[in-house]
Amino acid sequence: MNDDSTDTQRRDFLAQGAALTLLALATPALAQSPAMESKKMSDTVQAAFKEMIDWSLKEKRGLTFYVNGQTLGGGVVRWIGNEAVELKSQQFSKIVLRLDRVDGIAQ
């Protein structure tokens, strides 16, 4: 082995060690962060979401869902239990959306 190869391996090893150390230090902070906690919707919000989703299903009209800063549009095709809905849009024939990930819905 030449010195260049050894230096490269040493540098890679130290970089991996540093990344693992940062991950180990950040994990407890992330676990306690309110953003990382499981979202539990209030009964009022669940009722409002259900009302809008049922309207879309009955009227065959689309809704806009706001999910983690992104928008997703589509018409509700069916409920999947109480946890998710199946949507259909011009772009996608089938979209499954977990309701606990939804930040908001627009009509």
N, C-alpha and C positions, 0 to 999 in steps of 0.2 A: 504494500500500500504506500502510495506517495503522500506527501504532506497535504496537498490540495484535497485529496479524497477524505483524509482524516478530518480536516477542518470543516468540510461540508457536512460530514456525518455528525460531528460534534455540534455544529450550528443547528442542524435539524433536530438533534436530540434535545438541545437546550430549548428550542422553540416549542417542541411538543410538551416538555416539562412545564414551561411557562404557561402554556395554554391550559393544561390540566390543573395547574395551581389556581389560575384565575377562575376556572369553572368550579373548582371545589370551594373557593371563597365566595363566589356569587350564588351558589345553590341555596344556602340557608336564607339569604336575603330575598331571593325570588320566591321561595316557598312561603314566606310571610307577607309578601306583597299583596295588597288588596286586589290588584289587577289579575293576579294569578289564582286567586281563590275561585272556587266554583261559584258561578253565577246562579242565584236562585231568584227567579222572577216573583214579584208579589202577585197575589191573586187578582188584583185590579189590572195589572199589566197583562197577565195571562188572559183575562176576560176580554180586554180590548183587542189583543192579537187574534183571539179566537173569533171574535165578531167580524173583524176585517177579513180573515181567511175564509170564514163561512160565506161572507158576502161575495168574495171573488169566486168561490166554488159555485155558488148558486147563479150568479149573474154572468158567469163566463167572462169576467173582466180581469185585467191584470193588476198587479200590485208591484210596488217597488220596495224591496227589502234592503235595509242598511245593515251590513255585516262587517264589523271590524274596519270601518272607514271606507268600505267599498259598497257599490250599489249593485243590486241584482234584480232585474225585472222579469216578471213572468206571471202567468195565470196559474192558479191553484187547480190541480187535477184531482188530488185526493189527499186525505189525511193518512199518515203512517203512524198509527198509535196516537198518543198524545204528545209525542216528542218531536215529530218531524212532519213535513209536508212534501208532496211531490209537485213540482212546478213544470211548466212547459213554456218555452219562449220561441221566438223566431230563430234564434241562434242554436238552441239546444232542444232536443226532443224530450229529454228527461233530466230533471234537476232534483236532487233530494237535499232538503235544507233542514238542518237541526234547529229547532226553535230556540234552544238555549244559547245559540250563537248570534241571534238576531238582536240588534241594538234598537231598531225601529222599523216601522212599516208606513208607507205612504200610499194613498188611494189615488 
